[in-house]
Amino acid sequence: MSDSRLNCDFPETSIEQELEKRLYRTYGERLASPPTRKVAGISDSSKDMGYGIAHINRRFLDIRTAFSIFRWAQPGIINLFMIVVLGIMWVIGQFYKEAFSASLVLFVPLWIAVYIFEFSFPLTLPIRIDREDRVVYVAHRGTFYRIPWNDLEVSFSYNLQYLGSGVVWDKQYYSHIYLRDKYFFCGSPPKKSIQRKKLSTSFNEKKIYERWNFILRYFQDGPSSEDLKNLELLNFESYKEVLKNKNFGMKIVDIVSVVLLAPPIIFWSFSPFRFKWPAEIENIFGRANYY
């Protein structure tokens, strides 16, 4: 695959060069804001956006960042993998004794370890977009930034993923939000004048743009009835409300599917290690912590 430009109509930028250390070496960076504007020809629908949204209302939107999205998806993928592998080993065990028992000894501890890690690893805060005050709150390593919407700097870029001896396998696309020390709000003072935080990542360039367009449309127009329907299942509180409207049989099916495919909806609500918004931000929104 060639080192081609991104398929968006934003200007190229050298803002990445201002960083003291480039943690993610990316290419073809293009600045999506300021001023914030949509990628032409790309949907701004909230359909299939639930994985990246922690909370939505008319006042603010909480957006899960790349690492949180990875953690959200990982348990479901591992559950499916383990069920398939153990199912195959059970069939093999019908012909070869001890095969299934040996696979249990190998895979079950790994399965449990994943859940222990997910339950004990601290949950990071989302990025909060405040429509009312037209600002964006970002938590980054104990520092809290309050960035005016009109000054928000978001960029798109990509990395080349390699397979073997320098053979390009695929591109991985990123969106980053830049954090400047002049927007320091509370918490630990920034150690660097400018940093960047990974907002989202995907092997599908279009998905990155769709998420950005949805964020802009939300900020400009607020949540639509379609958004509230598409994003009705974001966390444990919203999940309990969804279950109330289902009969007993569907509740059982729904609970089993969530436990297998999206268990963070449940166990993130009981995780003992969660970062919280500081008092300065709680004074604005109340105790509204979503993950």
PyMOL commands that set and color helices and strands:
alter all, ss='L'
color gray80, all
select helices_A, chain A and resi 15-18+50-52+66-93+99-120+149-151+181-183+205-221+225-230+236-244+248-261+264-267+279-285
alter helices_A, ss='H'
color red, helices_A
select strands_A, chain A and resi 27-31+53-56+60-63+127-130+135-140+143-148+154-162+168-180+184-187+194-202
alter strands_A, ss='S'
color yellow, strands_A
deselect
rebuild
show_as cartoon
